[in-house]
Amino acid sequence: MAQGPRYHVPFRRRREGKTDYRARLALVRSGKPRAVVRRSLSGTTVQLVSFHEVGDRVLIQASFTDLKKLGWQHSLKDTSASYLVGLLAAVKAQKADISEAVLDIGLHEPTVGNRVFAALKGLIDGGMDIPHGEGIFPDEGRLAGEHREEKGFSDDFGKMKSKILEM
């Protein structure tokens, strides 16, 4: 380990590889709320977070557990569920008069068509204005679950989508 009077110990979250402070600063300087999308082994969570000097404040939150409460009986871990969570977050944001944000995927790998971008697609389809590239979203068929062998999955997806949009 380096020693001496000029040695500077990096922030703990930087040392642990949890936060890229340069990227975070760029997002904060935009002045818009951040659309924070996080994946876990259980499902996807979307939060709209605003910066404050004493600490960030969560304005809106939608997670995979909210889908379960609304009656979603399929997997909470897949692309379709991530899209629905993003759509639910956008509907809640519209009710709170939030119409624009900047995407914050943290340290997730930005792979084309993954669950993070499915949630982004849900946010945009829900009426939010978020800067993005067009080639990053999953296929519409993949979002609707056309690749699944479960009977009635596409119908359940359509019903849940319309139920969220009616809220």
C-alpha positions, -999 to +999 in steps of 0.1 A: +000+000+000+012+035-008+023+057+020+034+093+026+018+127+031+006+130-005-012+096-005-050+099-008-073+071+001-101+067-024-137+068-012-150+035+002-176+029-025-150+036-051-126+011-036-154-015-035-163-008-071-199+002-063-199+038-075-184+056-104-183+092-091-174+107-124-204+093-141-226+101-111-214+138-111-223+141-148-258+128-141-263+151-111-251+182-131-279+176-156-304+190-131-330+164-140-341+136-117-323+103-123-342+072-134-323+046-114-328+011-127-314-018-106-317-055-113-314-082-088-319-120-088-355-114-077-365-087-102-362-051-113-366-019-093-370+016-108-367+048-088-368+084-097-342+102-075-334+139-072-302+153-058-301+172-025-270+183-007-279+164+025-286+132+004-306+120-025-344+118-023-365+091-038-394+107-056-411+076-071-404+039-067-418+009-085-406-026-080-414-062-089-433-066-057-458-040-069-465-062-100-473-091-077-497-069-057-514-059-090-520-096-099-490-105-121-487-143-117-458-150-141-420-146-135-409-114-119-373-118-132-378-116-170-378-089-196-416-085-197-418-079-159-390-053-162-409-035-189-441-035-167-421-021-137-408+007-159-443+014-172-457+015-136-429+039-126-438+062-155-475+062-146-466+071-110-443+098-123-470+114-144-492+116-114-464+134-095-459+158-125-424+144-134-420+142-171-383+139-178-353+122-163-318+108-171-312+071-171-288+058-143-279+021-147-251+022-122-225-004-128-247-027-149-233-037-183-251-018-210-260-048-232-285-043-260-319-057-251-313-065-215-337-060-186-324-026-178-333-013-212-367-031-210-375-010-180-363+021-199-387+012-227-415+010-202-406+044-188-406+059-223-439+042-233-454+056-201-448+091-214-414+101-198-388+120-218-355+102-213-325+105-237-316+072-253-304+055-285-330+036-306-311+004-311-309-006-274-344-018-267-355-055-267-377-068-294-414-060-291-421-097-293-397-104-265-413-077-243-448-092-250-435-128-242-442-143-277-411-165-272-427-182-241-444-215-243-468-207-215-504-205-228-520-171-224-488-152-214-492-126-242-528-121-231-519-117-195-491-092-205-516-071-225-541-071-197-515-060-171-502-033-195-537-018-199-544-021-162-512-001-154-520+025-180-555+030-166-542+038-131 
